[in-house]
Amino acid sequence: MKKMLIASLAAAVAFTMVGCKGTNEKRGDEHLKEGRYRNAINSYLEAKKKGSMSDEFYDNFTLALVRAAEAEAKKDLNSDLINGYFDKASVNMAEVQNAEVVEEYVTKLATIGKQQAAQEGMDYGTIVNAFAKIDSALVTAKAKGAGEAAVKTIRTEAENAYVAKNLSDAVGESDPVVSEYQIMKIAEMAPENADVKAALNKSRKGTRGYFLIFGEQIGEPVSRRIDKWGYVMAFPTIKMAPGSLSGELQFWASTGNNTELDPSKIKVVSTDGREAIAKASGGWCEAEVLVGKKGQEKIEKKKQAIKGGKGKLMNEFQCSVNVSFSFPKDFVPDYVEYKDEYGIGRKFLGQ
């Protein structure tokens, strides 16, 4: 008799630890089953507020949120409610136990991202957010060990559709600076796409002598994801051969600071991450100089020779320095970099 009582008490304790469903959670489950997702969400929120939750709570609460987001997307693919539902669901993911719930969450989040990316006439910010949904789904799928293959497939489909719709126009731009900007936008979304890589490589070879200063000619607000270099560089003359690179490297600064140009900070980086430091000789920097007869002076922008090995690089002014690099013959130059305390610049060369 005593053993039976102990066993009964143990079972009762186990049941208490698992947690029984309160009225609000039961009501939420019923709403979820009947497809009344917003009502289910409200009931689950009440249950959470009162602290009466079973082990199934977060799984079912998450399903209600995900399915509410899916239903909202069918009505309005750009509704703000969609993000709200998925944001709440993402908070639950640490507590979700069922792999099927995880898979439904990640696949539906990724699918809505793909659908948003495929819309006509969307601004770049919307496209970025759409792909961010897919990437967020992939991170969760990897962490929870469910749905990763499905999300990867969705991302590949989204990338291919985005590239097919936009790459031809980007490559066909008559202005090489505009063209490269548009290709780089596509590369942000599909960095491993072979067609995008080939187009960007070809563009970079053609724009070695250009300052990639993106402005009004782009015809849209310029994205800081792309126009991110404080120092913009160009090679008006360049010679590349196995084991060497040389030419005139020009700088244009947009860091907001007047600083010192130190050629010892110029390096070339290979496609596999190796580095070679520049040897520099000669050069000039623009400066504002007072010219004219006394009483008729005016300020003009003049080129002044670099002396002592370093120049003065003024904000929105230019500098030029002759550089050469030596490296092993299997070293394939990817980009030239300049970095100081105020900013960084990279000039991608193409192969």
N, C-alpha and C positions, 0 to 999 in steps of 0.2 A: 504493500500500500504506500509506504514511504517512497519507494522507488518510482511508483507511478506518479505521485505528487511532484517529485523532483523533475520527472520527465515533462509533465504538464507545464510546470513553471518555466522550464528551459524553452519549450515551444512558444510559450507566451512572450518570453523575452525576445526570442528570435523574431517573432512576428512584429513586435514593437520596434526592433532595430531596423527591420526592412521598411517599416512605415506603412500605415494604412492610408487609404485615400479619403480625404475629407469631402464635404459636400461640393465645394467649388471645383475641386479637381475632377470629381465624377461628372459634374455638369460640363466641364471643359471637354472631357473625353466624349461625352454624348454629342456635343456640338461638332467636335472634330470628325466623328464618325459620320455625321450627317452633312458634312461639308460647309458648316457655318463657321468659317475659320476666324473671323473677327470676334464673334461671340466666344469662341473657344479661347482666343488669346485673352480676352477680358476676364474670363473665369480663371484661367491659369494665373494671371497676374494677382487676382484676389487670393487664390490659394497660396501663392508665394508670399504675399503680404502677411498672411496669417500664420505662415510657417508650417502648414499642414500639407506635406508632400510625400508621395510614394517614390520608390526607386524608378518608376516609369515616368515620373513627372517631366524631366528635362527632355526625354526622347519625344514625348507627345507634344509638349510645348513647342519644341523645335519644329516638329512636323506642321503644327498649326501655322507657325510663322512662315515657313517655307512655302506652304501651299497658299497662304494668303498673298504672298509676294507673287507667286505664279499667276493667281487669279487676277491680281491687279495689273500685271504685265499684259495680260490678254486684253484688258480694257484700255490701258494707256501705258505703252512701253517706257515712257519717260516720266512716269509718276514718281514723285518724291517718296511716296509710301514704300516703294520697292526697296530702296536703300534702308529705310527705317526698319522694315521687317527683317532684312538680312543682317543688319547691325545687331539687332536683339538676338537673332539666332546664333550669330558668331560668339556672343557672350556665353551662350549655353553650351558651346561645343566641348568645353573641358569636362562637362558633366554627362554628356551623351554617351550611352553604353552600346547601343545597337549599331552595328556596322551598316545595316540597311538604311538607318536614319542618316548616318554620315554621308553615305553615297547619294541619297536623295538630295541632301543639302548641297553638296559640292556640284553635282551634275546640274541641278536647277539653277544654282548661282551662275555657273559657267555658261549654261545655255542662254540665260537672259543677257549675260554679257555679250555673247556672240550675236544675239538678235539686235542688241543696241548698236553694236559695231557695224552691222550690215545696213543700217538705215541710210537713206539718201539725204544728202545735204547737212550732215551733222558736223558741228565745229570740232576742232581738234581736241579740245578739252573733254567733250563728250566721248570721243573715241578712246582717249586715254583712260577715262573712268570705266568704259566698257571692258577694255582689256584688263584693267586692274581687278575687275570682278573675277575674271577667269584665272588670273594669277593668284588671287587670294584663295580661290577654290582649290587650286593645285597645292598651295602651301598646306591647307587644312587636310587635303586628301593624303598627302605624304605623312603628315604628323599623326593622323588617326589610322593610317593603314587601310584606307577604303576609298575606292573610286578614282584612284590616280590615273589608271589607263584610260578611263572614260573621259576625264577632264583633259588629258593630253590630246586625245582625238579631237575634242571640241576646240581646243586652242589651235591645232593645226588647221582645222576647217575654217576658223575665223581668220587666221593669218592668210590663208590662201585666197579667201574671198576678198579680203581687204587689199591684198597685193594685186589681184586680177583687176580690181575696180580702179586702182589709182596709179599703178606704176607706169603704165604707158603714157599717161598725161604728164607725169613728173619728168620722165626721160625726154619727152617731146618739147619741153619748155625751151624757148629760143634763148633766154638769158641763162648762161651757165650757172650763175650764182643762185638764181631762183630755182633752177632745176635741181641743184645739189641740196638745197634746203628741203624741197619737196621729197626727194629721195630719202633724206635723213629722217623726215617725219615717218615715212613708211618703215624705215629700218628700226625706229623706236618700238614699233609694234611687232615686227617680224624680223628680228636680228639675224636669225639663222636661215632665212629663206635664200636659196641659191640665186634666184633671179635678182633679188634685192642686193645681195652681196656683189654680184657681177656689175649691176648698174652703178652702185656706189663706187666701186673700184675704178670703173671707167671714168666716172665724173671726176674723181679726185685726181686722176692723172691729168685730166684736161684743165683743172683749176689750180694747178700748182702755182701758177703765177698770179692768182687772184687773191685779194683780200675778201674773205667771206664775211662781209658786213651786211647783215640782213636788216632791211629797213622798209621804206614805203613800197619798194618795188615788189615785195612779197604779196601785198594785197590783202593782208590779214594781220592780226596781232601776232607778233613773233613769239614763239614758245621759248621759255628759258630752259626747257629740257634740251634744246638744240643749240640755241645761241647762248652758250654758257661760258665762253672763254673770255677772260679779261684782257688777254693779249691776243690779237688777231695777227697772223703771220702769212707771208707770201714769199715765193721764190720767183722773182722776175727772170732770173737766170739760174739754171740748175743743171748739173751734170752728174749722172749716176752710172756707176760701173761696178762690176763685182769687186767688193772690197773697199769701195770709196764712194763718197758723195761730196759735192762741193757746189758753191753758188753764192749768190747774193740773197741774204735773208732779210726781209723787211718786217718791221713791227708797226702795229697801230694799237695804241692803248685805249682801253675803255674801262679802266679800273676805278676811275674817279680820283686817282692819286698821281702826283708828280713824283717820279722815282728814278732810280739809277738803273741803267741797262748794264748788266754784268754778263758779258759773253761766256764766262766760265760756267754759267748756269744753263747753257744751251746743250741739249743732248739729242741724239737720235735713238729711237727705240725700235727694235726689230719686231717682226710678227710673232716671235716666240718669247718676247719679253727681255731680250738682252739689250744692253745700252752701250753707247759710245759717246764720249764727250767731245765737243767741238774745239777745233783750233780756229781762232779768229784773227783777222788782220784787217786793219783799216775800217772805215765806215763813217757815218754821219748821223746826226740827230737834228730834227727841226727845233728851232727856238724862236721866240719872239724877240726881235732886235729893233732898237730905236735907230731910224735912218732919217736922212734929210738935213738940210741946213738949219742952223740955230734959229729957233722961232718957227720953223716949219717942219719940225720933226713929226714922224709918224711911225707906228709900229707895224713891222712886216714879219712874215714867217720866213725864216732863212735856214738853210742847211749849214750846220757847223760841224767841222771834223771832230771825230771822237779822239780825245787825247787821254793818255795815261791808261788806255785799255778799257775805259768805261765811259758811257755816254749818259746824257740826261734824257730820260723818256718821259715826256710831259703827257698828261691826259689828253686824248684825241689829237695827238701829234704822232709823227712817224720817226722811226730810226731805221738805219740800215747797217748791216755788218757782213763782211765777207767771211764765210765759214767753210771749213772742210772737216770731213770725218774719215777715219780709217777704221776698218773692222774686218773680221774674217770673211772669206768669200761666200760662206754659206749664210751670212747675215743678210736678211731681207728687210730693208728699211720699211717701217710702217708709218711712223710719224716723228716729227721733230717737236721737241717740247721745251718750253721756257717756263720756269716757275720761281716766284719769289714770295715775299711775305704778303704782297698785295693781290696776287692773282696767278693764274696759270694760262698758258696758251699751248695749243697743239695744232700743228699743220700736218694733216694726213696726206700721204703722198700717192697712194695707189701703187700697185705693182705691175 
